[in-house]
Amino acid sequence: MRQKRYSSDLTDSQWKTIKPYFQADRRRRHDLRRDILDAILLSPKTGCQWRMLPGEFAPWQTVYYYFRRWREEGRLQCLLSALRRTVRREEGREGEPSALVSDCQSVSTSRAGGIASYDAYKNVKGRKRHLAVDTEGLPWNLLVHAAGDHESR
């Protein structure tokens, strides 16, 4: 078990809430799934690259393996949907929003990898990101594509 705690780590009550989404086939004395999820949450919070995860976490290959597996299985998307609905109900709203607000932003990118093209309207070479949020500011969908692609795609 890790000794050092990070601000992105799950609290015991948070883990109790989301634990059913990460049920394991076998029992372990130590709950590796929680440590893996803590490592996954550290990366976007700090901007840490997978290979630069602190040593007290599992090896980065293990963390990345579980991240990809859970993403491909749809576990992460299912968890996010359930959490959004829970937050909305706690605010006294319906679980599903009746309206979403969409915004688009063209951002320049580095030369390294990924899709990119030139957006002549905004004079940017890079990618476009579209984000749909509800009135609470909770994200419901995200789309990233080359900046030169038309927005109606």
Secondary structure as GFF3:
##gff-version 3
##sequence-region A 1 153
A	DSSP	alpha_helix	12	18	.	.	.	ID=ss1
A	DSSP	three_ten_helix	19	22	.	.	.	ID=ss2
A	DSSP	alpha_helix	32	46	.	.	.	ID=ss3
A	DSSP	three_ten_helix	50	52	.	.	.	ID=ss4
A	DSSP	alpha_helix	60	73	.	.	.	ID=ss5
A	DSSP	alpha_helix	75	90	.	.	.	ID=ss6
A	DSSP	beta_strand	101	108	.	.	.	ID=ss7
A	DSSP	beta_strand	117	119	.	.	.	ID=ss8
A	DSSP	beta_strand	124	133	.	.	.	ID=ss9
A	DSSP	beta_strand	139	146	.	.	.	ID=ss10
###
